[in-house]
């Protein structure tokens, strides 16, 4: 349906009475029913208050009394039809304005364009624009805004260029600037954004808060967050939207630390009260960074403001706790959300999945279906990822087929990527390869990357080389795939091929991101690299690691030197393994936290096999739970075992 359902023939139905007494009682003031000015005032007041239906009824009453409407009657009436997206009412008003010869009026014409645009009749809006004989900035802006609201941003940008040619920069006001900058952000055009920015400065509009907010968003969407931040910092006046936008943009672009710092500045900036949008954005930053302590503080703010039951904030709390290693706390927050939506259900399913709790994830999925909520594309990504992390092969196969059969959802590359990963890790490499070749969508780097990783686990060099060649074409600048193939060669002792891959990496100018592990301790994040000696406590850390190594060896630990992919002797390999970043981070965290507390570590790459074995033993020796979030999933080490069941 294009239009909102209204009472029958709104414009034909007047108020039940047009007597002065009845109207006075209705509006709380004396009404001169014979005065057009009085009726215009009523219509304008109702439209301004958002009471659009009664505004249209007042217009109908005016006509019933045989008064001749003028421009001041039509403009608010058209605004009301636009607010209701009532195309039928809008068309009747259009015909009446033609009948009374009022379309040359600029305010009526701009209101007509706006009405058609908001009723999703863009062709009619453009026709009304083209038929406007005399255009001003309001007319041009109405049409530019219409294009933006109807997802035609390129047309909006092109029309704005015509606007400048016709009216010049002097015709640009803050409303026009916001409209065209909104279009620039949607087409991600840095060139257009920069041009409008220059125009805004020339017109003296750069200090306008709305313009600044939209310009910030346009630069960020164009891919230059530093310019967006520069605009934000240069704004003399900032409102809640300004702060929310910059915090969200920083969090969404991986700058979690900056997002959290901005939140702290906003909180200290007098008079700027954070709201549900602010809290959701900063919770996203905490989730990405894994900063549990700060996340807890933000959660306290959520509770204080009574927003725990808010589905959007509540879902952000769930996501934060899941990604900070506290899936049990996440489930409690999930239960407090009164009216769950598809996002909250999907977040809880994904949370259980990334912690290796596939059965629990599927139980939440079944509970969601029982509640009447229908799964969507993203829900099935969460479900299949949960199956993959827990090795639920039969369940994964079943739900992939059920997507189309039972829910009419075509699987996409994300779903196939999960199943290829699931089958591959389970050793069903041929089935995984056949699935890749039978996919109804073109397999991307995620799909081939999952197959390559599985080939390394099961030392299938032939299929691994096929996968790697595909990846080198799809994502030639990703060093990780070259390193993964080199590691496969190292696993089987093909050192000549290892060297060949390293030369290839060097010749292509590729750089492998260094592995690092981080610990959030009392609000400060400590980062460790392999063999790191920069930390102020590095001497104590290495001494404690040596103590742990001796205790582990006494308990039967044997270093997995296969995790070192260099052609060096066994002793050198053991030395390298001993100072991996995750071991340094674990030692530091144990040393600096109270006995019995859970240790939380974040690793930017996949945990290596030796560290996985060693940390299982360390957790048992020190009687701690050690939680590590690596690039693939969560590992909960406790009592000598890991939640992943050594399936990662």
N, C-alpha and C positions, 0 to 999 in steps of 0.2 A: 504493500500500500504506500502511495506517495504522500497521502494527506492524513492528518490526524482526524479521528472520528469526532464530529461536532454534533450538537443538537440540530435537528432537521432544519435545513434552509435558514442558516443563521442570519443572513442579511434580510430575509423576508419576514423574520419573526422579531417584532419589537418587544419592548418591555410590556408586561401585562397591562400596565396603565401608563398613560402619558400625562396624567393630571399633575399639576404643580405640587399638590399635597403629597402624592405618592412618591414623586421624584425627590422631594425635599426629605421625606422620611428615609429614602434609600441612600441618599448622598450626604445627609446630615447638614444640608444648607439649602437656602431658598434658591429655586431654579426658575428662571424665566423661560418657559417652554417655547415662547415665540421668538426667542433670541438665538440666532445662529452662533453668536460668540459664546453663549452659555453652553450650548451643545458641544462646540469645539473644545471648550475647557474640560467638559466631562470626558469626552473621548480621549483627549490628551492625558488627563490625569489617570484614567483607567489603563491606558496603554503603558504609561510610565511606571505604574504600579505592578505591571505584569498580569493584570486581569484582562487578558486579551478577548475572551469570549464576551464579556460584558461591554468591552469597548466596541466590538462589532455590533452588538445588540443596540448600543446607544446610537451608532451610526444609522442602523435600520429605523430606530425611532425617529430620528431626525427626518429621514425620508418620508416616514409615515405621516408626519405633520406637514408635508409638502414644502419643507424648507429646502433651499437650494444650497447644497454643500459647496464649499470652496477648497482651496489648497490646504488650509489648516484642518479641514475635516478629513481629507483623503490621506495625508501623510501618516498620521497616527493609526488610521484604520488599516492602511497597507502594512504598517509595522506590526499590527496585531495579527493580521493574516499570516505574515512571515513567521512570527513567533510560534504560531500554531501549526505552521507548515500546511495551512489550509489552502490548497490550490484552487478549489471551487470558489471560496470566498474571494481570493485574490483576483481570479479572472472576472468575477462580477464587478469588483471595484475598478478593474482595468477598463471594462466596457463603460461603466458610469463616468469615469474620468474622461474618456474619449467623447462621450455624449455631451459633457459639460465643457469640453474644450480646455481642459486643465493640464494636459500632458506637456505643453511647453514649459510649465513651471518646473524648475530644477529640483525642488524638494520632492514633488510628486514623482518625477521621473526617476530620481535616485531611489526612492522608496519602492517603486515598481520593480526596478532592477534587483534590489535586495530581496523583495518578496519572491520573485521567480527563482533566484539563486538558492534561497533557503528551502524552496519547494522542490529542489533538484531539477528544475527545468532550465538548464543552462542555455539552451538554444533560444528560449523565449527571453531570457535575461539579456543575451547578446543582441537580440532583435530590438528590444526596448532601448538598449544603449545606442545602437546604430541609428535608431529613429529620433534620438535626441538631437535637435537642431543646434541647441546651444549647450555646450558642456562646460562644467567647471570642475574643480578638484573633487567635489563631493561625488559627482557622476562618475568620474574616472575611478575614484577609490572604491565606489560601490561595485563596479565591474571587476576590478582587480581582486577585491575581497571575495566576490562571487566565484571567481576561478579558483582561488585558494581553497575555499570551503568545499568545492566540488572536485578536489583532487586533480586540478589542472594547473599545477604551479608554473609550468613552462609558458603556458598561455598568459598567465598573470605577469610574468617577467617581460614577455614581448609587448604586452599591452602597456606596461609601465614605461617602456622605452618610447612608445607612441605618445604617452601622456607627457613625457618630458619634452618631446618635439613640439607638442601642441601648446602646452601651458608653460614650459620652462621650469627651472628649479624653484622659482618663487611660489609655484602652486603646490609644492609638496608640504604637507603638514605631518604631524606625528601619526595620525591615523593611516595616511597613505604609506608612510615609511614602515610602520608595523606590518601592514598588509604585504608589501613587496618583500620585506625581509623574511616574512613567514614563507613566502614562495621560494626565496633563495635557499632557505634551510632545507626545504623539501627536495630541491633539485641538487643540493650539495654543490652549489656553484660558488667557489671562492672568488672568482673574478667578479661575478655579479654582486656578491656581498660586499666586496671591497669598494666597488663603484658606488653602491648605495651608501656605504659608510662615509665616503668622501662627500657625497651629496648631503647627507645628514649633518655633517660637521659644518659644511658651507651654509646650510639653512639654519644653523644654530639649534638643532634638535638633539644634539648628542647628549645633553644633560637630562633629557626626558627619560623617566624610569622605564616606561613601556618600550620605548625605542631601544634603550640599552639592553633590556632583557631579551628582546627579539634578536638584536645584533649578536649578543653573546651566543644564543642558540644557533644562529646561522653560521657563525665561524666554527663552532664545535661540530655541527653536522657536516660542515665542509671539510673536516679533518684537521683543523688547526686549533687545538685546545689551548695552546699558549696565547694565541691572539684573543680567544674567547676570554681567557683569564685576564688579559691586559685590559679589555673593555670593561670587565666586571670591576677590576681594581680601580679603574678610572672613574667609575660612577660615584658622584658626590652623594646622591641619595639612592639608597637601596631599600626595596621593600621585601616582604617575605618571599615573593615570587623570585626575586633576584637571587636570594640566598639559596632557596630550594633548587633552582635551576643549576647553579654552579656546583652545589654539593652533589646533585644527581649526575651531572655531566662528568664530574671527576670520578665518582664511583663507577659509572658505566664504562669509563675508559681506563680502568685499572689503576687509577691514582687514589687508592684508598686512604693513604696517609693524608693527602691534601684534603680529601673530602671530610675526614675526621677533624682536621685542623680548622677547616671552614666552619664546621658545626660549632666548635669551641668558640670561634670568633663571633659567630652569630649569637650564641648564648650570652656572650659578654657585651654585645652591642645593645645598649639600652633601648628598650621598647620593641625589639624584634622578637616576637613570640613564635616559637616553632610550633608546627602543626603536624597533622598526620602525614602529609607529604614529606616534610622535613625528616621525620623519624624513619619513614620507610627508606628514604635515600641513604641516610647515615647507617642504617642497619644493613643495607646492601654493601656498603663499604666495609663494615665490620665482618660481614660474611666472606667477602673476597680476601680480606687480609688475615682472617682467622683470629682477630683480636677479641678473645672471649671476654676479658675483663671490661673493656670499653663497651662491648655488646651488652653485657649485664647492666651497665650504668644506663645505657639507652633504654633497655627494657624497663628499668625502674621508672624512667620518665614516662614510658608508655602506660604503666600501671597508674602512676600519679595523675595522668591526664584522663584516665578512664577509657583508654583506647584498646585494651586487650581484646575486646569483642569485635572491634572493627576488622572486617575481613581483610582489608589491604595491609593494615599495620600488623595484624595478627599473623598473616602469611609471611611478612618480612621477618617477624620474630622467629617463626618456625624455621625459615630458611637460614637465618643467622645461626641459631643453635645447631642445626644439622651440620653446617659447614665449619662450625667451631668445635665439632666433636662431641656434642651433647645431645644425642638423638632422643634420649629419655626426656630431657627437659623440653625439647622441641615438641614431643608428643603431648606433654601437658599443656603447652601453649596452644597447640592445635585443638585440643579438647575445649579450650576456653572460647574459641571462635564460635559465635552463636549461629550465624548463617554462612556456612562454608560455600565457596564457589569452586569452579574447576581449577583455579590457580592454587588454592589452599590444599585441595586434595592431591593435586599433582606434586606440590612441594613436599608433602609428607611422604608420598610414595617414593619420590626421588631421594629424600633424606634417608629412609630406611635402606634403599638400594645402595647408596654410596658407602654405607657402613657394613655392607655384606649381609644385611638382614632381609634377604629376598622373600622369605616366607611371610614375614611381617608386612613387607611392602605389598605383596599380593592380597593379604587380608584387608589392608586399607583400601585397595582397589575394589575388592568385592563389597566392602562396606559402602564405598562411594556409589556403586551401582545399585545397591539396595536402597540408598537414600533417594534415588531417582535422578541423580546427576549423571549425564551422559559423558563418557570419556571422549576426548578430542585427540588431535594429532600429537600434542605435547604430552598428554597423559600416557599415551602408548610408548613414547620415547622413555619416559620414566619407568614404566612397567618392564620394558624389554631390557633397559639398562640394569634394573634390579635383578632380572634373571641372569644377565651376563655376569654381574659381580658375584653372584652366588652359585654359578655353575648349574642353574636350573634349565638343562637342555630341553627336556620334554615340554616344560611350561613355556619356554621361549618360542619353540616351534609352534605350539598351539596358539599363542596369542598373536604371533605374526600372521597366521592364517585367518584368525578370527577377526582381525582388523577390518578386512574387506568383506568377509563373509557375513559377519554379524553386525558390524557398525558402519559399513560402507565408507571406510577410510582407506585410501590408497597408501600403502607403505612408501615412505620417502627414504632418502639416503641415510638419515639419522637412524631409522628403524633397522635398515639392512646392516648398518655399521655395528649396531648392538648385537645382532644375531651372528654376523661374521666373527665378531670378537668372541661370543659365547661358544660357537662351534669350534673355532680355531683353538681356543684355550683348552677345550675338552678333548682335543686331539682329532676332531672330525675335519681334518684339513681339506680332504677331497670334497666333502659336502659343502664346506664353506666356499671353496673355489667355484664349485658348480653354481652355488647361489649367486655369487658375484656375476658370473657370466649370464645368468638368467634374469637378473634384475630388470624391472621395467623402466627404471630411471638410470641415468648414466652414473656409474660408481665414481665417487670423488676420492680425495686423498684420505678422508677418514676411514672409508671402507677398505681401501688398499693398505692403509697404515695398520688397521686392525689385523689384516691377514699377514702382513709382514711381521708384526709382533708375535703372532701365533707361530709363524714359521721358525722364529728364533727360539721360542720355548721348546719346540719339538725338533729343532735342528734339521729342518727341511730346506736345504740350501737351494734346490732346484726351484721350488715354488716361491721361495724367498726372493730369488733373483728376478723372477717374473714380476712379483709385486713391486720390487724396488724399481725396476725399469719403468713401470707405470707411474710410480710416484715421482721419479726424476723428471718426467714430462709434465705431470700435473702441478707439481710444486717444486720447481728446480732450485729455488733459493733456500729451501728448508734443509738445514744441515743435519737435522736429526735423523732423516732417512738414510743418509750416507753413513752416519755413525752406526746406526742400527745394523746395516748390512755388514759393515766392518766388524762389528761385535760378533755377528753370526760366524764370519770367517774365523775370528779369533777363538770362538768356542770349539771349533773343530780343528784348530791348529794350522789353518791355512794363512800363515803369516805373510806370504807373498801377496795374497789378495788383500790382506789388511793394509799393507804398505801401499798397494795400488789405490785403494780407496782414500787413504790419507793424502796421497799426492793429488788425487782428483779434487778433494775438498780444498786443498791449498790453492790449486790452479784456478778454481772457480771463485776463490776469495770468500769462501763460506766460513762462518765462525760458529762453533758450538757454544750455546749459552752455558756458562759455568754452573755446576750444581751448587745449591746452597740450601741450608736449613735454618729455620728461624724459631725463636722462642719468645713468646709474649710474657714478660715477667713484671708484674706490678705496673702495667701500663707502658713499659718500655720494651721495644722489640730488639732482640739480640740476634744478629745474623752471623752464620759460620760458613766458611768455604772449606774445601778439602785441605787438610794440613794447615789450617788457619792458626796463626800465632799473633794476630793483631788484638785479640780481646785482652782487656786488663787482667783477667784471671787465667790467662792461657797456661801458665805454669801449674796452677792448681788443677786445671782441667786435665792436662796431660798426665799429671801424677795420679789423679783419680782413675783415668782411663787405664793406666798401666795396672793399677790395683784390681780393677774389674777384669782386665784381660787374664791376670793370673788366676783369679777366682773362677772365670769361665773355663779356662783350660783344665783346672782341677775337676770341674764338673763335666768334662768330656768335649768341650768345644774344639772344633778343628776348623781353621779359616778356610773359606771357600775361595781359593785362589783363582777359580774360573771366572770370578767376577772382575778380575783385573785383565784388561784387554791390551796388555803390552807384552812384548817378547823379552821378559826379564826373568831372573831366577825366582824360585819360590820364596826365598827370604825377603827379597825386595817387594814381591807381591803382598806378603803378609804385612809389611811395614806400611804400604799404601792403604791397605784395607783398614788398618788400625785407626787411621786419622780421617776417615770419611766424615763428611759434614754432619750427617745425622747422628753418628756416634758422639761427636764433639758436643752437639746440641743436647743430646740425652744426658751426657755426663754433667754438663753445666746446669741443666734444669734440676737434676736430682740433688746436686750440691746446694742449690739455692732455694729449695722448697722444703716444706715441712714433711716429715716422715708420714707416709700413707696418702699424700695428696697425688692426684692424677697429673701426669706430665703430658703436656701438649706440644707437639712439634709440627712444623709445616715444611715440607720438602718440595722444591719446584720441579724436580724430576722424579722418575719412578725409583722407589727404594730398591737398592741392589740386593741380590740373593744373600750375600754374606751378612750385610747389615740386618736383614730380616731375621736370619738365624740368630745372630748375636743379640739383638734386642729382645727376642723372645726369652733368651736365657737371662739377660740383665733384669728384665721385669720380674722374673722368678727370684733371682738372687737378692734384689733389694725390696721385694714385696710391694711393688708399685704397679699401677696400670699406666702404660705408656701409649698414648694415642698419637699416631702419625698420619697426617693428611699429605699424601703424595699427589703427583699430577694425575693419577688415575682413580684413586679411591681412598678410603680410610682404613687404617690398620689399628685394631685395639689389641695391644700385647698385654697378656696377664697370665700369671701362673705357668709360664713356659710355652704358651700357645698364642696364636693370633686369630682374630675373628675372621680373617679371610680364608682360614683353613688351608693356608699355603697355596691358595688359588688366586693369583693376581698377575 
